[in-house]
């Protein structure tokens, strides 16, 4: 069954859709009638004897310091386990009460929990829910009256994995750049993400296609089958607080412009019924939320601008607003950026990052049901799978974790990190069957330098350095990395918990200029893109490893693309 399919309640006057809508529409225009609470009960997965469900409560009454939701089943459904609520059952009656950490429920606030259950025969959705004794999903007799219609958006028909059974959109502009390079025709037909990295990109800037043009072309490519089209939503205020190369056009305090001039126009276009047959995947604001954990406060990696963004809350507000608005569109699948193992894989980063993502996913009217999944390694270079050693290996009396390369990280590669972080996100309160994407556009690390086995066992460092595929000086290096290659080609459901390998970062588009280049895109010069740079605490003061003569971020970098093809793994034929 659909991960986010909303079951319509037979007697309800309002459906709390994918965004936890809290108000019914007054058909006479006389006003808006608030329902005291809404309950969004979604069956996520169902098999012959069991199911999982996600429940989101939105409180439209006075703020609560504790809460208790009750419903009864018409069949023999039994709750067997749950998370983020204390669940009990007596006969057909079920009670879900708050945990200590989610007891507060503000006016207009939402809380989500989930559970697994068993059943036989039918598995009907409960007809009535009460929150602290008050019936939800029915208006309170206010100005709208008891006959307010359901949310016009209706239930979402999202599929569990949008990539299954679907082609993926090939950006004709990227494809033309790739095909123009020697040997580029071998990959020019691969699907890549389309980056909306400034307001002007929505309508098209510098002769490039705008959002509608891409969607129209996607309809053409779709034909009679299913098609996924991938967009990167990337224009937060104070964007990329720790990296100058990808700073954006909006200043730290311009959250209003972000909402009205960027997200709202994107939402309006995506919601055009003309595009309802497309599966639209959005990668929401890469390189943002983890900065609030790793690059703030007293940490040696702290950056003043990241402290500003943590204090003003505009990363959390911006991501929440984007998830809320884009999640309103029934055929949009939101995937939130989750960094990469070389950033988040340490104990003091791992849990707190999942927590800040839950905070953003429940800000500005969003709920966890607006999040279809997460994406790791976007525009990065972390190897998909290191096969020549494991995190549990010991060499010369030392754990692999003690090597200079691993540096006490718990993860060696993106696949192990993505699968583990998915579990952490579920523990933090996200739906239990969220899917993960991994960007494999530039993490192949093939070519002559690719090791064929473990390194020498002289020391833990020779063992790791001799066997690792990832040839960067440090896993914190991110700009136009020398020696990188194309990774796994995009494909669907390649591993447990992974919806797809994707090329969200179009190979051959620069990460940043290797020297200062004036531009009207708000993009600065970052020394991490300078081949002569000797580093900072965020890469343990290593050389940057960047290629020379690079253009501004997002612009075509021919030398990089040729290197990526040369070092592709699996190799290009």
Secondary structure, 3 states (H helix, E strand, C coil): CCCCCCCCCCCCCCCCCCCCCCEECCCCCCCCEEECEEEEEEEEEECCCEEEEEEEEEECCCCECCCEEEEECCCCCEEEEEECCEEEEECCEEEEECCHHHCCECCCCEEEEEEEEECCCCCCCCCCEEECCEECCCECCCCCCCCCCCCCCCCCCCCCCCCCCEEECCCHHHHHHHHCCCCHHHCCCCCCCEEECCCHHHHCCCCCCCHHHHHHHHHHHHCCCEEEEEEEECCCCCCCCCCHHHCCCCCCCCHHHHHHHHHHHHHHHHCCHHHCCCEEEEEECCCCCCHHHHCCCCCCCCCHHHHHHHHHCHHHHHHHHHHHHHHCCCCEEEEEECCCHHHHCCHHHHHHHHHHHHHHHCCCCCCHHHCCEEEECCCCCCCCCCCCCCCCCEECCEEHHHCCCCCCCCCCCHHHHHHHHHHHHHHCCCCCCCEEEEECCCCCCCCCCCCCCCCCCCCHHHHHHHHCCCCCCCCCCCCCECCCCCCCCCEEEEECCEEEEECCCCCCECCCCCCCCCCCCCCCCCHHHCCCCCCCHHHCCCCCCECCCCCCCCCECHHHHHHHHHCCCCCCC
